[in-house]
Amino acid sequence: GRNYLLATENTYDVILSDSIRPVCSGNGALYTIDYFRLCRERLGPNGLISMWLPLYSLDSESFLRILSAFHQVFPNTAVWYDRTTVNEFTVVTGTMQRGPLSIRWEQLENPRLRESLTIGGIRTPTDLAANLLLGPAEVAALVHEIPPHEDDLPFVEYTAGRTLDRRFTWAANLAIVASVATTESPFGADAPIDWPRARAERDAALHNALSALANQVSRAP
């Protein structure tokens, strides 16, 4: 992926980094500030990047260093969590523009997207908003004193491989981000959503996930 970005002269509207586990040797290179800068150089002026970031098998400092690196390059960063099931990952999106999160809400009605969105429990704009865990303000506050993950100090390469307890790291990292989950809507006043309902659904899902994980961790040998 990095070699391709170095070699291509193309620019893109969207770049997706999906299901690349940073715990595996070498994969940390796709979670550094240096890689994110390469992505920024290949994005168009209104481009968007999405990063799959697992909660499991990463110590909390590694998780936050990756998020810090991403945020330093893409200041309009948001963290999303699928509220429909207890799961082990987040999706982080970012743009270079500041201000409210810009969502093309009309695309929720796109017939080509409808089946996939329905599988993910997204039928209305409020359903999508209920998957928002952190808005740009919360991300900035969470990582403002955290050094970024970078090529010259591949922190994740040295720590993730020594992190053996999948459930404990999952629970610990989810608890960190849940504790600072956004309370005010970052979507702008004209967004067609019921934010109080979205927030209530998200918080209920987080409570259920954290309770289930706490139970698993307590019963672990």
JOCOR-V195627 format. One record per run of one state. SS is the DSSP state (H for helix, E for strand, L for the rest). FROM is the first residue (numbers start at 1). TO is the last residue. If there is no record, write none. Layout:
((SS & FROM & TO) (SS & FROM & TO))
//
This chain:
((L & 1 & 1) (H & 2 & 7) (L & 8 & 11) (E & 12 & 17) (L & 18 & 26) (H & 27 & 31) (L & 32 & 32) (H & 33 & 41) (L & 42 & 42) (E & 43 & 54) (L & 55 & 59) (H & 60 & 73) (L & 74 & 75) (E & 76 & 80) (L & 81 & 88) (E & 89 & 95) (L & 96 & 104) (H & 105 & 109) (L & 110 & 110) (H & 111 & 119) (L & 120 & 124) (H & 125 & 129) (L & 130 & 131) (E & 132 & 134) (L & 135 & 135) (H & 136 & 143) (L & 144 & 149) (E & 150 & 150) (L & 151 & 152) (E & 153 & 153) (L & 154 & 154) (H & 155 & 162) (L & 163 & 165) (H & 166 & 179) (L & 180 & 194) (H & 195 & 219) (L & 220 & 221))
//
